[in-house]
Amino acid sequence: MKAIILDYRRGRHGQTPNQAIIEFEGADSVEKAKKLEGTAVMWESSGGKRINGKVTAPHGRKGRVRALFEKGLPGQAIGSPVAVK
């Protein structure tokens, strides 16, 4: 299953770099996004650094999910794929 990091979780006045909005291939509704809750994900940099995370909740009505990572993701992570464990 393929997944891509779309953006950090954002608010009006800031962003939370250890939480990301992720889009999974084939998940296009809230019902499908809820089934992904608890899924482990991992982002790997080009240098080999790995940051693990977990899907915590659906985000919106288009099947996107919110994931909580161990520590903050760098800006290079936006638009890059994540590995689904």
Steps between C-alpha positions, in 0.01 A plus 500: 500500500645837398471815709625858462552775758293801394569754773550556871195521721426872500302757687438866440814616676743211466583148396581182688804334336463166684148453358440458128208468261547186288314384190478123443445362153148359474364675811244748371240514778481544877398134544814376324715747697360373832612146410860627473502625862787344697708423189875543553681721249866594452666786314858453382726784386742475210780473756339200670348669806171335600211654691219268610139598543146374539169594335282657770182629334328583171540857371214648303259320267734400215669201665809674632638411842697666777818329622703565814877457463766444769660836426457786258524437127728724292358709217648260244247238616205687348406337171714193564377142546471319833542128554200316644595228749 
